[in-house]
Amino acid sequence: MSDAELDSQYVPTGRPQSQMARSFALALDDLFKLDSSENLDTIVSEKKNEISTKNLRTRRARSQTQSDRGAT
């Protein structure tokens, strides 16, 4: 096969990454303790729940404070 024929049949399997890009991505994953996208989804869900719980506690405390002020 000629080079032209090989080039016409070539289908890339994905976006190529340099070794530097791969190393940088691994360093970021290590820095932020990200293991995989599945793990990331779990972490994000846990953080959302944590923030929601914190907000609810703050609102409850504020509501209780306002109720106490109204009772006196």
MODELLER restraints for C-alpha pairs under 7 A, 6 or more apart:
rsr = mdl.restraints
at = mdl.atoms
rsr.add(forms.Gaussian(group=physical.xy_distance, feature=features.Distance(at['CA:29:A'], at['CA:35:A']), mean=6.58, stdev=0.5))
rsr.add(forms.Gaussian(group=physical.xy_distance, feature=features.Distance(at['CA:34:A'], at['CA:40:A']), mean=6.36, stdev=0.5))
